[in-house]
Amino acid sequence: MELTAREISRRLSRQSGYPDDNPYPPELLPPTLRHAAVLIPLFEISNSWHTLFIHRADNEQDHHSGQVAFPGGCKQSDDKDLEQTALRETYEEIGLEDKHIKILGRLRDFISYPSYRVTPFVGLISWPCKLQADTREVRHVFTIPMTWLADNSHHEAKMRHLSANHPPVPVTYFREFQGEVLWGASARITLSLMDALTKD
């Protein structure tokens, strides 16, 4: 994926008019969704782009416990906007300071079951950089080459029951990469990023 940071930013700018990504029937969602934001950290090594992910720690209070995700979380009352939410949560979860992040743009909002509207921001990060994962929230941090993520043979949709009273919905699953499985909302966000960056 031979793109400059400037070209990535240009391609992301075309996402602003896209509708929310929402594969769920209305009856599965609450009337009001909670606002959240994530950071998609990108970096380049030897003309090859990579994406940074976290593996969330096991936590009975967290619906997304133990899943592969992007750093991020719920908007707090003192966050001035969702971009600050993404940057704050990134620092809290993996110790990456915002001075090492350059926001290149954002993707459309994603609805994440059971109750979130997630805004993904794409950020160019300094690499290598010092990371300090908060073990209460993050088991570990890892990266995946974007060329691997962009390969359509590496993912598929599977039908999954989220509620016994409703029909199954399609859920995206990537193939295992070095012991990690990217699926669900984070996989949908990843596919949206790949789609944005591979279209001229």
C-alpha positions in Angstrom: 0.0 0.0 0.0 2.2 2.8 -1.3 0.5 5.9 0.1 1.9 9.1 1.7 0.4 10.4 4.9 -0.9 13.4 2.9 -2.7 11.0 0.4 -4.2 9.0 3.3 -5.5 12.3 4.7 -7.0 13.2 1.4 -8.7 9.9 0.9 -10.1 10.0 4.5 -11.7 13.4 3.8 -14.1 11.7 1.4 -15.6 9.7 4.2 -17.5 12.6 5.8 -20.7 12.2 3.8 -21.0 8.5 4.4 -23.9 7.2 6.5 -23.3 5.4 9.8 -22.3 1.8 9.6 -25.1 -0.2 11.4 -25.8 -3.8 10.7 -28.2 -4.2 13.6 -32.0 -4.1 13.6 -33.4 -1.1 15.6 -35.0 -3.3 18.3 -31.6 -4.6 19.3 -30.3 -1.1 20.2 -31.3 1.3 23.0 -33.1 4.6 22.0 -30.0 6.6 22.9 -26.5 5.4 22.1 -23.4 6.4 24.1 -20.7 8.3 22.3 -17.3 6.8 22.1 -14.1 7.3 20.0 -11.2 5.1 19.0 -7.8 5.9 17.5 -6.5 3.9 14.5 -2.7 4.3 14.9 -0.8 4.0 11.7 3.0 4.0 11.1 5.3 3.3 8.2 8.4 1.1 8.1 10.5 0.8 4.9 7.6 2.0 2.8 5.2 -0.5 4.4 2.2 0.7 6.5 1.2 -1.0 9.7 -1.8 -0.7 12.1 -1.5 -0.9 15.8 -4.1 -2.9 17.8 -4.7 -3.8 21.5 -5.9 -7.0 23.0 -8.3 -6.0 25.7 -7.7 -7.4 29.2 -10.3 -9.9 30.6 -12.8 -7.9 32.6 -16.3 -9.1 33.6 -17.6 -5.5 33.5 -16.5 -5.0 29.9 -18.8 -6.3 27.2 -15.8 -6.3 24.8 -13.5 -8.1 27.3 -10.7 -10.1 25.8 -11.3 -8.8 22.2 -8.9 -7.3 19.7 -9.6 -3.6 19.4 -8.3 -0.1 18.8 -7.4 2.1 21.7 -10.4 4.2 22.7 -13.5 4.4 24.9 -16.5 6.4 26.1 -16.6 10.2 25.8 -16.3 11.9 29.3 -18.0 15.1 30.3 -14.7 17.0 30.3 -13.6 15.9 26.8 -14.0 18.9 24.6 -14.8 16.7 21.6 -14.5 13.1 20.4 -11.0 13.6 19.0 -9.9 14.4 22.5 -11.7 11.3 23.7 -9.7 9.1 21.3 -6.4 10.8 22.3 -7.1 10.6 26.1 -8.1 7.0 26.0 -5.1 6.1 23.9 -2.8 7.7 26.5 -4.6 6.0 29.4 -4.6 2.6 27.7 -1.2 2.4 26.1 0.7 5.4 27.3 1.0 7.0 23.8 1.1 10.8 24.2 -0.8 13.0 21.8 2.5 14.8 20.9 3.5 11.6 19.1 0.2 11.5 17.1 -0.9 13.4 14.1 -4.5 13.0 13.3 -4.9 12.4 9.5 -8.7 12.3 9.4 -11.7 10.2 10.6 -14.1 7.5 9.3 -17.8 7.5 9.4 -19.4 6.6 12.7 -20.0 2.9 13.6 -22.7 1.4 15.7 -21.2 -1.1 18.2 -23.5 -3.6 20.0 -24.9 -3.2 22.5 -25.1 0.6 23.0 -22.3 2.7 21.4 -21.9 5.1 18.5 -18.1 5.0 17.8 -16.2 7.6 15.9 -12.8 6.3 14.6 -9.9 8.8 14.1 -6.9 7.8 12.0 -3.6 8.9 13.5 0.0 8.8 12.2 2.2 7.8 15.1 5.9 8.2 15.7 7.6 4.8 15.4 9.3 3.3 17.2 7.8 4.8 20.3 7.6 4.0 24.0 4.4 2.3 25.0 3.1 1.5 28.5 0.0 -0.6 28.5 -2.4 -0.3 31.4 -2.7 -3.9 32.3 -6.1 -3.4 33.9 -7.4 -2.6 30.4 -4.9 -4.0 27.9 -3.4 -7.4 27.8 -0.9 -6.5 25.1 -0.2 -4.4 22.0 0.6 -5.7 18.6 0.6 -4.6 14.9 -0.6 -6.0 11.6 0.7 -5.0 8.1 -2.0 -3.1 6.2 -1.2 -5.2 3.1 -2.4 -8.2 5.0 -5.5 -6.4 6.2 -6.3 -5.3 2.7 -6.3 -8.9 1.3 -10.0 -9.8 0.9 -9.1 -13.5 1.3 -8.3 -12.8 5.0 -11.8 -12.0 6.2 -15.3 -13.3 5.9 -18.8 -12.6 7.3 -20.4 -15.1 9.7 -23.9 -15.1 11.0 -24.1 -14.7 14.8 -27.0 -14.6 17.2 -26.8 -11.6 19.5 -30.2 -12.3 21.0 -32.3 -15.4 21.3 -35.4 -13.4 20.2 -33.9 -12.0 17.0 -32.5 -13.4 13.8 -28.7 -13.6 13.4 -26.7 -10.6 12.0 -23.6 -10.7 9.9 -20.4 -10.3 11.8 -17.0 -9.8 10.2 -14.1 -12.1 11.2 -10.5 -11.9 10.0 -8.3 -14.9 9.8 -6.0 -15.5 12.7 -2.8 -13.4 12.6 0.0 -14.5 14.9 -2.5 -15.8 17.4 -4.9 -12.8 17.2 -8.4 -12.7 15.8 -9.8 -9.4 14.7 -13.6 -9.4 14.5 -16.8 -7.5 15.2 -17.0 -3.7 15.2 -13.2 -3.3 15.1 -13.1 -5.6 12.0 -15.8 -3.5 10.3 -13.9 -0.3 11.1 -10.7 -1.9 9.7 -12.5 -2.8 6.4 -13.9 0.7 6.2 -10.3 2.1 6.5 -9.1 -0.3 3.8 -11.9 0.6 1.5 -11.2 4.3 2.0 -7.5 4.0 1.3 -7.7 1.6 -1.7 -10.1 3.6 -3.7 -8.5 6.3 -5.9 
